[in-house]
Amino acid sequence: MVTGLAASIERRNGVSLWRQIADKILQGIASGDFAENAALPPEVALAERYGVNRHTVRSAIAALVQEGVLKAEQGRGTFVLSRKRLSYPIGARTRFSTGLQGQTSERHIALLSSSTEPASRRIAEALGIAKGAAVICLETRGEADGHPVSRATTWFDAQRFAGIEDAMAETGSITASLKRFGINDYLRQSTVLSARHADADDLAALDLQPGAIVLVTVAVNVTLDGQPIQFAESRFPAERVELRLLAND
């Protein structure tokens, strides 16, 4: 008989079985099914639970040990490590540094690359400019206490924000960079949330294992009088960060 958990394993969805088992274990930890600091069930029990062989379970456990989720102790078993995810607030004034304040001692945004490109229809509509107009594209990585916690692709109107890549490289802050262009405050106009498996670039930039899940936000920021200034798609590793929606800001 195939259990509900085993039936939920997809064998032809392009994601390796060991990664799917690793994700199931992560879900079990998040739901409290596998308690922090407690021993994980034996490999044979997990193999039966998920309807796979022990080798697949062993590969999943090895990946989670490497990711710092589990700890293997010879002769004793595998234990769930106590690990608290960062809580990143999404509200009217979403800011990387202040959003993680009190949870980390050091926060920084590193500029990975920058380019100028013609605006696609999607980018043009978000920024309120003509399709094909020049936009500056920044690839950035958010770091907290030396660990990568986000990766973002951000677009700005090149005519209005010429040189923002230099400001970003120098300040390590979107907010500080915008102040150089006379924008001392801005608001989040909209945020669309989703989740997916990390692509190759996100795996490398966020130091993730293949098949890891990222939380995705697609957002538009505007000036206080409603003028669009920034369009961004950000990816957060689900194993390290949770997104918290604020009713009021």
C-alpha positions as CSV (number, residue, x, y, z in Angstrom):
1,M,0.0,0.0,0.0
2,V,1.3,3.4,-0.9
3,T,1.0,6.0,1.9
4,G,-0.1,9.6,1.3
5,L,3.5,10.8,1.9
6,A,5.0,8.3,-0.5
7,A,2.3,9.1,-3.1
8,S,3.3,12.7,-3.0
9,I,6.8,11.9,-4.3
10,E,6.9,12.7,-8.1
11,R,9.3,10.5,-10.0
12,R,9.2,12.3,-13.3
13,N,9.0,16.0,-12.3
14,G,12.7,16.8,-13.1
15,V,13.6,17.1,-9.4
16,S,15.8,14.2,-8.0
17,L,14.2,11.9,-5.5
18,W,16.8,12.6,-2.8
19,R,16.1,16.3,-3.1
20,Q,12.3,15.7,-2.8
21,I,13.0,13.6,0.3
22,A,15.2,16.4,1.7
23,D,12.4,18.8,1.2
24,K,9.9,16.5,2.9
25,I,12.3,16.3,5.9
26,L,12.5,20.1,5.9
27,Q,8.7,20.3,5.9
28,G,8.6,17.9,8.8
29,I,11.0,20.0,10.8
30,A,9.0,23.2,10.0
31,S,5.7,21.5,11.1
32,G,7.2,20.1,14.3
33,D,6.9,16.5,13.1
34,F,10.7,16.2,13.6
35,A,11.6,18.1,16.7
36,E,14.7,20.3,17.0
37,N,17.6,18.7,18.9
38,A,15.8,15.3,18.6
39,A,17.0,12.2,16.7
40,L,15.7,11.7,13.2
41,P,13.9,8.4,12.6
42,P,16.2,5.6,11.3
43,E,16.9,5.5,7.6
44,V,14.8,2.3,7.1
45,A,11.8,4.0,8.8
46,L,12.2,7.1,6.6
47,A,12.6,4.9,3.5
48,E,9.3,3.2,4.3
49,R,7.6,6.5,5.2
50,Y,8.4,8.1,1.8
51,G,8.3,5.0,-0.4
52,V,12.0,5.1,-1.5
53,N,15.1,3.1,-0.9
54,R,17.6,3.7,1.9
55,H,20.2,5.0,-0.5
56,T,17.9,7.9,-1.5
57,V,17.2,8.7,2.1
58,R,20.9,8.6,2.9
59,S,21.6,11.1,0.1
60,A,18.9,13.4,1.4
61,I,20.3,13.3,4.9
62,A,23.9,13.9,3.6
63,A,22.7,17.0,1.8
64,L,20.9,18.3,4.9
65,V,23.9,17.7,7.0
66,Q,26.0,19.8,4.5
67,E,23.3,22.5,4.7
68,G,23.5,22.6,8.5
69,V,20.0,21.3,9.1
70,L,21.0,17.9,10.5
71,K,24.0,16.6,12.5
72,A,25.2,13.0,12.1
73,E,26.8,11.4,15.2
74,Q,28.5,8.1,14.7
75,G,26.9,5.4,16.8
76,R,24.0,7.7,18.0
77,G,22.1,8.6,14.8
78,T,21.2,11.8,13.0
79,F,19.9,14.8,15.0
80,V,17.8,17.9,14.0
81,L,19.8,21.0,14.7
82,S,18.1,24.0,16.3
83,R,18.0,26.7,13.6
84,K,15.8,29.7,13.5
85,R,15.0,31.2,10.1
86,L,15.3,35.0,9.6
87,S,11.9,36.7,9.4
88,Y,11.8,39.3,6.6
89,P,8.9,41.8,6.8
90,I,7.0,42.8,3.7
91,G,5.2,46.1,4.2
92,A,4.8,49.7,3.0
93,R,8.4,50.4,3.8
94,T,10.3,47.2,3.1
95,R,14.1,47.7,3.6
96,F,16.7,45.0,3.7
97,S,18.8,46.4,6.5
98,T,16.1,47.5,8.9
99,G,14.0,44.5,8.1
100,L,16.6,42.2,9.6
101,Q,17.6,44.6,12.4
102,G,17.6,42.8,15.8
103,Q,18.0,39.4,14.1
104,T,21.6,39.9,12.8
105,S,24.5,42.0,13.8
106,E,25.7,42.9,10.2
107,R,23.8,43.4,7.0
108,H,25.0,44.4,3.6
109,I,24.0,44.2,-0.1
110,A,26.8,43.3,-2.5
111,L,26.6,44.4,-6.1
112,L,27.3,41.3,-8.3
113,S,26.9,42.9,-11.7
114,S,25.3,45.8,-13.5
115,S,24.2,46.5,-17.1
116,T,22.2,48.8,-19.2
117,E,19.5,47.2,-21.4
118,P,16.2,48.0,-23.2
119,A,13.1,47.7,-21.0
120,S,10.9,44.8,-21.7
121,R,7.1,45.4,-21.7
122,R,6.9,44.0,-18.2
123,I,9.7,46.3,-16.9
124,A,8.4,49.3,-18.8
125,E,4.9,48.9,-17.4
126,A,6.2,48.6,-13.9
127,L,8.4,51.7,-14.1
128,G,6.0,53.8,-16.2
129,I,8.4,54.3,-19.1
130,A,8.3,53.4,-22.8
131,K,9.0,49.8,-23.9
132,G,12.6,49.7,-25.1
133,A,13.8,52.7,-23.0
134,A,17.1,52.2,-21.4
135,V,17.1,50.7,-17.9
136,I,19.9,49.9,-15.5
137,C,19.8,46.4,-14.2
138,L,21.5,45.5,-11.0
139,E,22.2,42.0,-9.8
140,T,22.7,42.0,-6.0
141,R,23.1,39.6,-3.1
142,G,21.9,40.4,0.4
143,E,24.2,39.2,3.2
144,A,23.6,38.9,6.9
145,D,26.4,38.1,9.3
146,G,28.4,36.9,6.3
147,H,25.8,34.5,4.9
148,P,23.8,35.0,1.7
149,V,20.1,35.5,2.5
150,S,18.7,37.0,-0.8
151,R,19.5,37.6,-4.4
152,A,17.8,40.3,-6.4
153,T,17.5,41.6,-9.9
154,T,16.5,45.3,-9.9
155,W,15.7,47.7,-12.7
156,F,15.9,51.6,-12.7
157,D,15.1,54.1,-15.4
158,A,18.6,54.8,-16.8
159,Q,17.8,58.4,-17.6
160,R,16.7,59.3,-14.1
161,F,19.2,57.1,-12.2
162,A,22.3,57.3,-14.3
163,G,25.2,56.1,-12.1
164,I,23.1,54.3,-9.5
165,E,25.3,51.3,-10.0
166,D,28.3,53.2,-8.7
167,A,26.3,54.5,-5.7
168,M,25.2,50.9,-5.0
169,A,28.7,49.5,-5.2
170,E,29.9,52.2,-2.8
171,T,27.1,52.2,-0.2
172,G,25.9,48.6,-0.3
173,S,22.3,50.0,0.2
174,I,19.4,50.7,-2.2
175,T,18.0,53.3,0.3
176,A,21.3,55.1,0.6
177,S,21.8,55.0,-3.2
178,L,18.4,56.5,-3.8
179,K,19.1,59.4,-1.4
180,R,21.9,60.5,-3.8
181,F,19.1,61.1,-6.3
182,G,17.0,63.2,-3.9
183,I,14.7,60.4,-2.8
184,N,14.7,60.3,1.0
185,D,11.7,58.1,1.4
186,Y,9.7,55.7,-0.8
187,L,6.9,53.2,-0.4
188,R,6.2,49.6,-1.6
189,Q,3.4,49.9,-4.1
190,S,2.9,46.2,-4.7
191,T,4.4,42.8,-3.9
192,V,3.6,39.5,-5.6
193,L,4.8,36.4,-3.8
194,S,5.6,32.9,-5.2
195,A,8.0,30.0,-4.7
196,R,10.0,27.8,-7.0
197,H,13.2,25.7,-7.2
198,A,16.3,27.8,-7.3
199,D,17.9,28.1,-10.8
200,A,21.7,27.6,-11.4
201,D,22.6,31.3,-10.7
202,D,20.6,31.4,-7.5
203,L,22.2,28.1,-6.3
204,A,25.6,29.5,-6.8
205,A,24.9,33.0,-5.4
206,L,23.0,31.7,-2.3
207,D,25.2,28.7,-1.7
208,L,22.3,26.2,-2.0
209,Q,22.1,22.5,-3.0
210,P,20.3,21.5,-6.3
211,G,16.5,21.4,-5.8
212,A,16.4,24.0,-3.0
213,I,13.3,26.2,-2.8
214,V,13.5,30.0,-3.0
215,L,10.7,32.4,-2.0
216,V,10.2,35.0,-4.8
217,T,9.0,38.6,-4.4
218,V,8.2,40.8,-7.4
219,A,7.9,44.4,-6.2
220,V,7.4,47.9,-7.4
221,N,8.6,50.8,-5.2
222,V,7.3,54.4,-5.7
223,T,8.0,57.9,-4.4
224,L,5.6,59.3,-1.8
225,D,3.7,61.0,-4.6
226,G,3.3,57.6,-6.5
227,Q,6.0,57.8,-9.1
228,P,7.6,54.4,-9.9
229,I,11.3,54.3,-9.2
230,Q,12.3,50.6,-8.8
231,F,11.2,47.3,-10.1
232,A,12.7,44.2,-8.5
233,E,12.5,40.4,-8.3
234,S,14.1,39.0,-5.2
235,R,14.8,35.4,-4.2
236,F,15.1,34.2,-0.6
237,P,16.3,30.7,0.4
238,A,13.3,29.1,2.1
239,E,15.5,27.2,4.4
240,R,17.0,30.4,5.9
241,V,14.3,33.1,5.5
242,E,10.5,33.4,6.0
243,L,8.5,36.3,4.6
244,R,6.2,38.1,7.0
245,L,3.4,40.2,5.6
246,L,2.6,43.3,7.6
247,A,-0.9,44.6,7.8
248,N,0.3,48.1,8.7
249,D,3.7,49.8,8.5
